Amino acid sequence: MSNESIIVLIAACSAVFGFTAWVGLIAVPAWQSYSRIWQRVAAVFLSLYAVVAFLVAGVALGALVVWFQA
């Protein structure tokens, strides 16, 4: 198995585990907290919005680390 294959496998596993954690720990409780459909959809959307913001911040921080190490 090449180094590139290992990196792709780790990235794929991380994505699956991260998505599963988001669904189990954030999306399901947010969905169950409200009774109306539009409130449930809004809560899940806003939690997804927050996850994307953290993802962008993490990618930016990682890019800075790579930039300054090169």
N, CA, C and O atoms as CSV, one atom per row, in Angstrom:
chain,resi,resn,atom,element,x,y,z
A,1,MET,N,N,0.849,-1.168,0.000
A,1,MET,CA,C,0.000,0.000,0.000
A,1,MET,C,C,0.899,1.236,0.000
A,1,MET,O,O,1.800,1.359,0.830
A,2,SER,N,N,0.646,2.143,-0.934
A,2,SER,CA,C,1.486,3.330,-1.060
A,2,SER,C,C,1.109,4.380,-0.012
A,2,SER,O,O,0.056,4.304,0.621
A,3,ASN,N,N,1.990,5.348,0.149
A,3,ASN,CA,C,1.732,6.424,1.111
A,3,ASN,C,C,0.479,7.207,0.736
A,3,ASN,O,O,-0.299,7.602,1.605
A,4,GLU,N,N,0.290,7.425,-0.555
A,4,GLU,CA,C,-0.898,8.166,-1.004
A,4,GLU,C,C,-2.178,7.399,-0.699
A,4,GLU,O,O,-3.182,8.004,-0.323
A,5,SER,N,N,-2.158,6.087,-0.854
A,5,SER,CA,C,-3.331,5.270,-0.547
A,5,SER,C,C,-3.660,5.320,0.946
A,5,SER,O,O,-4.828,5.358,1.332
A,6,ILE,N,N,-2.630,5.319,1.770
A,6,ILE,CA,C,-2.848,5.400,3.211
A,6,ILE,C,C,-3.464,6.745,3.581
A,6,ILE,O,O,-4.369,6.803,4.414
A,7,ILE,N,N,-2.982,7.823,2.971
A,7,ILE,CA,C,-3.531,9.152,3.246
A,7,ILE,C,C,-4.999,9.220,2.835
A,7,ILE,O,O,-5.824,9.763,3.570
A,8,VAL,N,N,-5.327,8.680,1.679
A,8,VAL,CA,C,-6.721,8.692,1.206
A,8,VAL,C,C,-7.601,7.846,2.129
A,8,VAL,O,O,-8.730,8.232,2.433
A,9,LEU,N,N,-7.097,6.712,2.571
A,9,LEU,CA,C,-7.863,5.861,3.478
A,9,LEU,C,C,-8.115,6.558,4.811
A,9,LEU,O,O,-9.227,6.506,5.336
A,10,ILE,N,N,-7.101,7.202,5.355
A,10,ILE,CA,C,-7.258,7.922,6.621
A,10,ILE,C,C,-8.241,9.080,6.458
A,10,ILE,O,O,-9.074,9.309,7.335
A,11,ALA,N,N,-8.153,9.814,5.344
A,11,ALA,CA,C,-9.081,10.927,5.106
A,11,ALA,C,C,-10.520,10.420,4.976
A,11,ALA,O,O,-11.444,11.038,5.505
A,12,ALA,N,N,-10.707,9.315,4.284
A,12,ALA,CA,C,-12.055,8.765,4.112
A,12,ALA,C,C,-12.622,8.284,5.451
A,12,ALA,O,O,-13.786,8.540,5.760
A,13,CYS,N,N,-11.813,7.599,6.233
A,13,CYS,CA,C,-12.277,7.127,7.549
A,13,CYS,C,C,-12.595,8.306,8.465
A,13,CYS,O,O,-13.586,8.280,9.194
A,14,SER,N,N,-11.762,9.328,8.428
A,14,SER,CA,C,-12.013,10.518,9.244
A,14,SER,C,C,-13.315,11.198,8.841
A,14,SER,O,O,-14.069,11.655,9.700
A,15,ALA,N,N,-13.581,11.267,7.547
A,15,ALA,CA,C,-14.821,11.883,7.073
A,15,ALA,C,C,-16.035,11.084,7.532
A,15,ALA,O,O,-17.027,11.662,7.976
A,16,VAL,N,N,-15.962,9.767,7.427
A,16,VAL,CA,C,-17.088,8.923,7.843
A,16,VAL,C,C,-17.311,9.025,9.345
A,16,VAL,O,O,-18.449,9.175,9.791
A,17,PHE,N,N,-16.239,8.946,10.133
A,17,PHE,CA,C,-16.378,9.036,11.587
A,17,PHE,C,C,-16.855,10.421,12.009
A,17,PHE,O,O,-17.664,10.543,12.928
A,18,GLY,N,N,-16.366,11.456,11.352
A,18,GLY,CA,C,-16.801,12.818,11.662
A,18,GLY,C,C,-18.272,13.030,11.352
A,18,GLY,O,O,-18.995,13.640,12.140
A,19,PHE,N,N,-18.717,12.530,10.210
A,19,PHE,CA,C,-20.126,12.655,9.842
A,19,PHE,C,C,-21.014,11.883,10.812
A,19,PHE,O,O,-22.075,12.361,11.216
A,20,THR,N,N,-20.568,10.685,11.181
A,20,THR,CA,C,-21.330,9.886,12.137
A,20,THR,C,C,-21.422,10.584,13.490
A,20,THR,O,O,-22.476,10.578,14.127
A,21,ALA,N,N,-20.323,11.181,13.925
A,21,ALA,CA,C,-20.331,11.908,15.200
A,21,ALA,C,C,-21.258,13.116,15.125
A,21,ALA,O,O,-21.983,13.396,16.079
A,22,TRP,N,N,-21.245,13.834,14.005
A,22,TRP,CA,C,-22.136,14.990,13.853
A,22,TRP,C,C,-23.596,14.551,13.917
A,22,TRP,O,O,-24.411,15.177,14.595
A,23,VAL,N,N,-23.918,13.484,13.215
A,23,VAL,CA,C,-25.306,13.008,13.220
A,23,VAL,C,C,-25.714,12.570,14.628
A,23,VAL,O,O,-26.774,12.961,15.116
A,24,GLY,N,N,-24.884,11.769,15.273
A,24,GLY,CA,C,-25.255,11.211,16.567
A,24,GLY,C,C,-25.215,12.195,17.717
A,24,GLY,O,O,-26.048,12.129,18.621
A,25,LEU,N,N,-24.253,13.111,17.693
A,25,LEU,CA,C,-24.069,14.002,18.830
A,25,LEU,C,C,-24.686,15.384,18.658
A,25,LEU,O,O,-24.940,16.070,19.649
A,26,ILE,N,N,-24.932,15.805,17.422
A,26,ILE,CA,C,-25.437,17.159,17.204
A,26,ILE,C,C,-26.763,17.166,16.461
A,26,ILE,O,O,-27.722,17.776,16.934
A,27,ALA,N,N,-26.844,16.506,15.312
A,27,ALA,CA,C,-28.047,16.604,14.481
A,27,ALA,C,C,-29.270,15.952,15.129
A,27,ALA,O,O,-30.353,16.536,15.127
A,28,VAL,N,N,-29.109,14.764,15.675
A,28,VAL,CA,C,-30.257,14.077,16.279
A,28,VAL,C,C,-30.783,14.833,17.497
A,28,VAL,O,O,-31.994,15.030,17.592
A,29,PRO,N,N,-29.927,15.270,18.444
A,29,PRO,CA,C,-30.469,16.062,19.560
A,29,PRO,C,C,-31.096,17.388,19.111
A,29,PRO,O,O,-32.101,17.820,19.675
A,30,ALA,N,N,-30.506,18.032,18.098
A,30,ALA,CA,C,-31.097,19.278,17.593
A,30,ALA,C,C,-32.467,19.003,16.979
A,30,ALA,O,O,-33.397,19.790,17.158
A,31,TRP,N,N,-32.596,17.899,16.263
A,31,TRP,CA,C,-33.870,17.527,15.640
A,31,TRP,C,C,-34.921,17.226,16.700
A,31,TRP,O,O,-36.083,17.599,16.540
A,32,GLN,N,N,-34.535,16.567,17.764
A,32,GLN,CA,C,-35.490,16.171,18.791
A,32,GLN,C,C,-35.855,17.308,19.743
A,32,GLN,O,O,-36.788,17.172,20.533
A,33,SER,N,N,-35.144,18.409,19.679
A,33,SER,CA,C,-35.402,19.517,20.595
A,33,SER,C,C,-36.624,20.341,20.204
A,33,SER,O,O,-37.151,21.086,21.030
A,34,TYR,N,N,-37.077,20.223,18.983
A,34,TYR,CA,C,-38.180,21.047,18.493
A,34,TYR,C,C,-39.300,20.164,17.974
A,34,TYR,O,O,-39.087,18.999,17.639
A,35,SER,N,N,-40.510,20.741,17.912
A,35,SER,CA,C,-41.654,19.949,17.472
A,35,SER,C,C,-42.081,20.271,16.047
A,35,SER,O,O,-42.583,19.393,15.346
A,36,ARG,N,N,-41.895,21.495,15.609
A,36,ARG,CA,C,-42.301,21.874,14.257
A,36,ARG,C,C,-41.193,21.550,13.265
A,36,ARG,O,O,-40.004,21.653,13.569
A,37,ILE,N,N,-41.622,21.155,12.067
A,37,ILE,CA,C,-40.651,20.730,11.043
A,37,ILE,C,C,-39.700,21.857,10.682
A,37,ILE,O,O,-38.497,21.623,10.573
A,38,TRP,N,N,-40.199,23.074,10.492
A,38,TRP,CA,C,-39.305,24.156,10.074
A,38,TRP,C,C,-38.284,24.475,11.158
A,38,TRP,O,O,-37.162,24.872,10.845
A,39,GLN,N,N,-38.649,24.309,12.424
A,39,GLN,CA,C,-37.697,24.528,13.513
A,39,GLN,C,C,-36.632,23.433,13.529
A,39,GLN,O,O,-35.456,23.700,13.772
A,40,ARG,N,N,-37.054,22.216,13.271
A,40,ARG,CA,C,-36.109,21.103,13.225
A,40,ARG,C,C,-35.117,21.275,12.089
A,40,ARG,O,O,-33.914,21.090,12.271
A,41,VAL,N,N,-35.623,21.628,10.919
A,41,VAL,CA,C,-34.744,21.830,9.757
A,41,VAL,C,C,-33.796,22.996,10.014
A,41,VAL,O,O,-32.617,22.915,9.670
A,42,ALA,N,N,-34.283,24.060,10.603
A,42,ALA,CA,C,-33.436,25.217,10.907
A,42,ALA,C,C,-32.346,24.845,11.914
A,42,ALA,O,O,-31.202,25.273,11.760
A,43,ALA,N,N,-32.675,24.068,12.929
A,43,ALA,CA,C,-31.679,23.669,13.932
A,43,ALA,C,C,-30.584,22.806,13.309
A,43,ALA,O,O,-29.403,22.989,13.603
A,44,VAL,N,N,-30.971,21.875,12.458
A,44,VAL,CA,C,-29.980,21.023,11.793
A,44,VAL,C,C,-29.135,21.849,10.826
A,44,VAL,O,O,-27.923,21.654,10.747
A,45,PHE,N,N,-29.760,22.766,10.093
A,45,PHE,CA,C,-29.011,23.613,9.166
A,45,PHE,C,C,-28.008,24.489,9.906
A,45,PHE,O,O,-26.864,24.621,9.471
A,46,LEU,N,N,-28.417,25.080,11.004
A,46,LEU,CA,C,-27.506,25.939,11.757
A,46,LEU,C,C,-26.367,25.139,12.386
A,46,LEU,O,O,-25.244,25.636,12.476
A,47,SER,N,N,-26.636,23.924,12.815
A,47,SER,CA,C,-25.547,23.097,13.338
A,47,SER,C,C,-24.583,22.712,12.219
A,47,SER,O,O,-23.372,22.661,12.435
A,48,LEU,N,N,-25.105,22.445,11.041
A,48,LEU,CA,C,-24.246,22.157,9.888
A,48,LEU,C,C,-23.436,23.388,9.499
A,48,LEU,O,O,-22.268,23.277,9.124
A,49,TYR,N,N,-24.049,24.544,9.587
A,49,TYR,CA,C,-23.364,25.809,9.310
A,49,TYR,C,C,-22.185,26.002,10.263
A,49,TYR,O,O,-21.112,26.440,9.846
A,50,ALA,N,N,-22.383,25.678,11.535
A,50,ALA,CA,C,-21.307,25.800,12.521
A,50,ALA,C,C,-20.194,24.799,12.240
A,50,ALA,O,O,-19.017,25.134,12.374
A,51,VAL,N,N,-20.548,23.575,11.851
A,51,VAL,CA,C,-19.537,22.565,11.531
A,51,VAL,C,C,-18.701,23.008,10.329
A,51,VAL,O,O,-17.482,22.834,10.326
A,52,VAL,N,N,-19.334,23.568,9.331
A,52,VAL,CA,C,-18.605,24.047,8.151
A,52,VAL,C,C,-17.674,25.200,8.530
A,52,VAL,O,O,-16.561,25.288,8.012
A,53,ALA,N,N,-18.114,26.073,9.417
A,53,ALA,CA,C,-17.252,27.172,9.864
A,53,ALA,C,C,-16.017,26.631,10.573
A,53,ALA,O,O,-14.911,27.115,10.333
A,54,PHE,N,N,-16.183,25.639,11.441
A,54,PHE,CA,C,-15.033,25.025,12.105
A,54,PHE,C,C,-14.138,24.292,11.098
A,54,PHE,O,O,-12.915,24.299,11.242
A,55,LEU,N,N,-14.726,23.670,10.096
A,55,LEU,CA,C,-13.954,22.992,9.060
A,55,LEU,C,C,-13.094,23.980,8.288
A,55,LEU,O,O,-11.920,23.713,8.030
A,56,VAL,N,N,-13.666,25.112,7.918
A,56,VAL,CA,C,-12.910,26.139,7.200
A,56,VAL,C,C,-11.783,26.681,8.071
A,56,VAL,O,O,-10.672,26.894,7.585
A,57,ALA,N,N,-12.056,26.902,9.341
A,57,ALA,CA,C,-11.014,27.383,10.253
A,57,ALA,C,C,-9.899,26.348,10.400
A,57,ALA,O,O,-8.725,26.715,10.444
A,58,GLY,N,N,-10.240,25.086,10.474
A,58,GLY,CA,C,-9.228,24.037,10.576
A,58,GLY,C,C,-8.378,23.914,9.332
A,58,GLY,O,O,-7.163,23.730,9.419
A,59,VAL,N,N,-9.011,24.014,8.171
A,59,VAL,CA,C,-8.257,23.962,6.917
A,59,VAL,C,C,-7.334,25.163,6.799
A,59,VAL,O,O,-6.196,25.031,6.348
A,60,ALA,N,N,-7.813,26.331,7.200
A,60,ALA,CA,C,-6.970,27.528,7.148
A,60,ALA,C,C,-5.783,27.406,8.102
A,60,ALA,O,O,-4.663,27.774,7.750
A,61,LEU,N,N,-6.023,26.897,9.291
A,61,LEU,CA,C,-4.937,26.709,10.248
A,61,LEU,C,C,-3.939,25.672,9.742
A,61,LEU,O,O,-2.730,25.861,9.877
A,62,GLY,N,N,-4.423,24.602,9.173
A,62,GLY,CA,C,-3.540,23.594,8.584
A,62,GLY,C,C,-2.726,24.149,7.435
A,62,GLY,O,O,-1.544,23.834,7.298
A,63,ALA,N,N,-3.353,24.978,6.605
A,63,ALA,CA,C,-2.631,25.600,5.497
A,63,ALA,C,C,-1.537,26.536,6.009
A,63,ALA,O,O,-0.455,26.607,5.426
A,64,LEU,N,N,-1.816,27.252,7.097
A,64,LEU,CA,C,-0.788,28.113,7.690
A,64,LEU,C,C,0.390,27.301,8.220
A,64,LEU,O,O,1.545,27.696,8.063
A,65,VAL,N,N,0.097,26.183,8.837
A,65,VAL,CA,C,1.174,25.325,9.347
A,65,VAL,C,C,2.027,24.817,8.193
A,65,VAL,O,O,3.255,24.846,8.269
A,66,VAL,N,N,1.389,24.354,7.131
A,66,VAL,CA,C,2.140,23.872,5.968
A,66,VAL,C,C,2.916,24.992,5.320
A,66,VAL,O,O,4.049,24.785,4.884
A,67,TRP,N,N,2.332,26.178,5.247
A,67,TRP,CA,C,2.998,27.325,4.610
A,67,TRP,C,C,4.261,27.710,5.367
A,67,TRP,O,O,5.294,27.973,4.752
A,68,PHE,N,N,4.190,27.745,6.693
A,68,PHE,CA,C,5.341,28.179,7.473
A,68,PHE,C,C,6.379,27.058,7.669
A,68,PHE,O,O,7.518,27.345,8.038
A,69,GLN,N,N,6.019,25.823,7.437
A,69,GLN,CA,C,6.978,24.728,7.542
A,69,GLN,C,C,7.740,24.497,6.243
A,69,GLN,O,O,8.795,23.864,6.245
A,70,ALA,N,N,7.219,24.999,5.155
A,70,ALA,CA,C,7.854,24.776,3.835
A,70,ALA,C,C,9.058,25.648,3.627
A,70,ALA,O,O,9.695,25.579,2.576
